């Protein structure tokens, strides 16, 4: 199994979080992988057998080319044999800019890229599923994305609000956000619903949760210290929040395991 990821060029970092690839390297052993919220939507291109999503016990065979919106809860993926996929992890507002879609329609969903959407993405798809090396794919895909995204446009105040939340690991209040961006509360809520697919408060919760994985850096963990640094007012609140997103208490979660969840949350 290989896990690869790479940061975008500076010009695209406003819209792209990272590029990634996962490949079973010829193994067809059936594995079930947990996927947990991290605050970023994705475009996913399977170049081998698609995976099966298991959501609340229901199995759904995924299509080959997908848009994954924001998720509020964990779910599972299971392979059907050998698998490989190339993904683009996007900034939370990018898909609205790229495809004009309402991100609230994609919350807690992984949907097929439609034929209409594929008209803009076909050249990108062909590179993503092609046989080039990982870095070469990224170089070509970046050239395509630069033609599709207005990288030099003035950022919307809502976009700035998203970045403030990320920079502060979710530890920012709505009142503090409104002080920093030229939006009222109703306009901020509207922006987040359409561009992100979550309310500002829930997005803050996910970003704060995701920061935990960067704080856990040792085998022997001081949970009181981690919960304090992640901004939880007591350890019980920290445990409850962690379990809501993962289905497990932090003390039993395998932070050091090599799996998709830890790969996506940068705990390898």
C-alpha positions in Angstrom: 0.0 0.0 0.0 1.3 3.4 -0.9 0.1 6.8 0.3 1.4 9.9 -1.5 0.5 13.5 -1.1 1.9 16.8 -2.2 1.1 20.5 -1.6 0.0 22.6 -4.5 2.0 25.5 -6.0 1.7 28.8 -4.3 -0.5 30.1 -7.0 -3.1 27.4 -6.5 -2.8 27.1 -2.7 -5.8 29.5 -2.3 -8.0 26.9 -3.9 -6.2 23.6 -3.5 -5.3 22.0 -0.1 -3.3 19.1 -1.5 -3.1 16.3 -4.1 -3.0 12.7 -3.0 -2.8 9.2 -4.3 -3.6 5.8 -2.7 -2.7 2.5 -4.4 -3.0 -1.1 -3.1 0.0 -2.0 -5.3 -1.4 -5.2 -6.6 -3.0 -6.4 -3.3 -6.6 -7.4 -3.5 -7.0 -8.2 0.2 -10.3 -6.8 1.4 -9.9 -4.0 4.0 -12.4 -1.8 5.7 -11.2 1.8 6.2 -12.8 4.5 8.4 -13.2 8.0 6.9 -13.6 10.8 9.4 -14.4 14.5 8.9 -11.5 16.9 8.2 -13.3 20.0 6.8 -12.2 19.7 3.1 -14.2 18.4 0.1 -12.5 16.4 -2.6 -12.6 15.3 -6.2 -11.7 11.6 -6.5 -10.7 9.7 -9.6 -10.5 5.9 -9.4 -8.1 4.4 -11.9 -8.7 0.8 -10.7 -11.7 -0.8 -9.1 -14.0 1.7 -7.2 -14.6 1.3 -3.5 -17.8 0.5 -1.6 -19.0 3.1 0.9 -20.7 1.8 4.0 -22.9 4.5 5.6 -25.0 3.5 8.6 -24.8 -0.1 7.6 -25.8 0.4 4.0 -23.3 -0.6 1.2 -23.1 1.7 -1.8 -20.8 0.9 -4.7 -19.0 4.1 -5.7 -18.8 5.4 -9.2 -15.3 6.0 -10.7 -15.3 9.8 -10.7 -16.6 11.5 -7.6 -17.2 14.7 -5.6 -17.0 14.2 -1.9 -18.7 17.0 0.1 -18.3 17.9 3.7 -19.0 15.1 6.1 -20.4 15.5 9.7 -19.8 11.9 10.8 -17.5 9.0 10.0 -18.3 6.2 7.5 -16.4 3.3 6.0 -14.8 2.4 2.7 -14.2 -1.2 1.6 -12.3 -2.3 -1.5 -13.6 -4.9 -4.0 -10.1 -6.0 -5.0 -7.1 -4.1 -6.2 -7.7 -0.4 -6.0 -6.0 2.9 -6.9 -7.3 6.5 -6.8 -6.0 10.0 -7.3 -7.6 12.8 -5.3 -7.6 16.5 -5.1 -8.3 17.9 -1.6 -9.9 21.3 -2.1 -10.2 24.4 0.0 -13.7 24.4 1.5 -15.1 27.0 -0.9 -13.4 25.8 -4.1 -16.1 23.6 -5.7 -18.6 26.4 -5.6 -16.1 28.6 -7.5 -15.1 25.8 -9.9 -18.4 24.2 -10.8 -21.0 26.6 -9.5 -22.6 24.0 -7.3 -24.5 24.6 -4.0 -22.3 22.7 -1.4 -25.2 22.1 0.9 -26.4 19.6 -1.7 -23.2 17.6 -1.2 -23.1 17.6 2.6 -22.7 14.0 3.9 -22.7 12.8 0.3 -20.2 11.3 -2.2 -21.7 11.9 -5.6 -20.8 11.1 -9.2 -19.3 13.9 -11.3 -22.1 14.6 -13.7 -21.7 14.7 -17.5 -22.3 18.4 -17.4 -19.6 18.9 -14.8 -17.3 16.6 -16.7 -17.3 18.9 -19.7 -15.0 21.2 -17.7 -13.1 18.4 -15.9 -12.5 15.9 -18.7 -8.9 16.8 -19.5 -8.2 16.8 -15.7 -9.8 13.4 -15.4 -7.8 11.9 -18.2 -4.5 13.0 -16.5 -5.7 11.8 -13.1 -6.4 8.2 -14.3 -3.5 8.1 -16.7 -0.2 6.2 -16.2 2.1 9.2 -15.5 4.1 9.3 -12.3 2.4 11.1 -9.3 4.5 14.4 -9.6 4.0 14.5 -13.4 0.2 14.2 -13.0 0.2 17.1 -10.5 2.3 19.3 -12.8 -0.2 18.7 -15.7 -3.3 19.0 -13.5 -2.1 22.3 -12.0 -1.8 23.8 -15.5 -5.5 22.7 -16.2 -6.7 24.1 -12.8 -5.0 27.5 -13.4 -7.2 27.8 -16.5 -10.4 26.9 -14.6 -9.9 29.0 -11.5 -9.5 32.7 -11.2 -6.5 32.7 -8.9 -6.0 36.5 -9.2 -9.5 37.5 -8.2 -10.3 39.4 -5.0 -11.2 36.9 -2.3 -14.8 37.0 -1.1 -15.1 38.1 2.6 -16.6 34.6 3.3 -13.5 33.0 1.9 -11.4 35.1 4.3 -13.6 33.9 7.2 -12.9 30.3 6.2 -9.2 30.9 6.2 -9.3 32.6 9.6 -11.1 29.6 11.1 -8.4 27.3 9.6 -5.5 29.5 10.8 -7.0 29.5 14.3 -7.7 25.7 14.4 -11.4 26.4 14.8 -10.8 28.4 18.0 -12.7 31.6 16.9 -16.2 32.8 17.7 -18.7 34.1 15.2 -18.4 37.5 16.8 -14.7 37.5 16.3 -15.2 36.5 12.6 -17.6 39.3 12.0 -15.2 41.8 13.4 -12.6 40.6 10.9 -14.6 40.4 7.7 -17.1 42.7 6.1 -20.2 40.5 6.4 -23.1 40.5 8.8 -24.1 37.2 10.5 -26.9 36.4 8.1 -24.6 36.9 5.1 -21.9 34.8 6.7 -24.4 31.9 7.4 -25.6 32.2 3.8 -22.0 32.0 2.4 -21.1 29.0 4.5 -24.3 27.1 3.5 -23.7 27.6 -0.2 -19.9 27.6 -0.5 -18.9 25.2 2.3 -22.0 23.1 3.0 -21.8 23.6 6.8 -22.7 26.4 9.3 -19.7 28.4 10.5 -20.0 27.0 14.0 -20.0 23.4 12.7 -17.1 24.1 10.4 -15.2 25.4 13.5 -16.0 22.2 15.3 -14.6 20.1 12.6 -11.4 22.1 12.2 -10.8 22.1 15.9 -11.4 18.3 15.9 -8.9 17.8 13.0 -6.2 19.8 14.9 -6.1 17.0 17.5 -4.3 14.7 15.1 -1.5 17.2 14.7 -1.2 17.6 18.5 -0.8 13.9 19.1 2.8 13.4 18.3 4.0 10.8 20.8 3.0 7.2 21.8 2.5 8.3 25.4 -0.2 10.9 25.3 -1.1 13.5 28.0 -4.8 13.7 27.1 -5.4 16.6 29.5 -2.7 18.6 27.7 -4.1 17.7 24.3 -7.6 18.6 25.2 -6.5 22.0 26.6 -4.4 22.8 23.6 -7.3 21.9 21.3 -9.5 24.4 23.1 -11.8 22.1 25.1 -12.8 23.4 28.5 -12.7 19.9 30.1 -11.6 16.4 29.2 -15.1 14.9 29.2 -16.2 17.5 26.6 -13.1 16.6 24.5 -13.8 12.9 24.7 -17.5 13.4 23.7 -16.5 15.6 20.7 -13.9 13.1 19.5 -16.3 10.2 19.8 -19.0 12.1 17.9 -16.7 12.4 14.8 -14.9 9.0 15.0 -17.2 6.6 16.9 -14.3 5.9 19.3 -12.8 7.4 22.4 -9.4 9.0 21.8 -7.7 6.6 24.2 -8.5 3.6 22.0 -8.2 5.3 18.6 -5.1 4.1 16.7 -3.3 7.3 16.1 -0.2 5.5 14.9 -1.9 3.1 12.5 -1.2 3.5 8.8 -4.6 3.9 7.3 -6.7 6.3 5.3 -8.1 8.3 8.2 -4.7 9.1 9.6 -3.3 9.8 6.2 -5.9 12.4 5.4 -5.6 14.0 8.9 -1.8 14.0 8.7 -1.1 11.4 11.4 1.0 8.8 9.5 
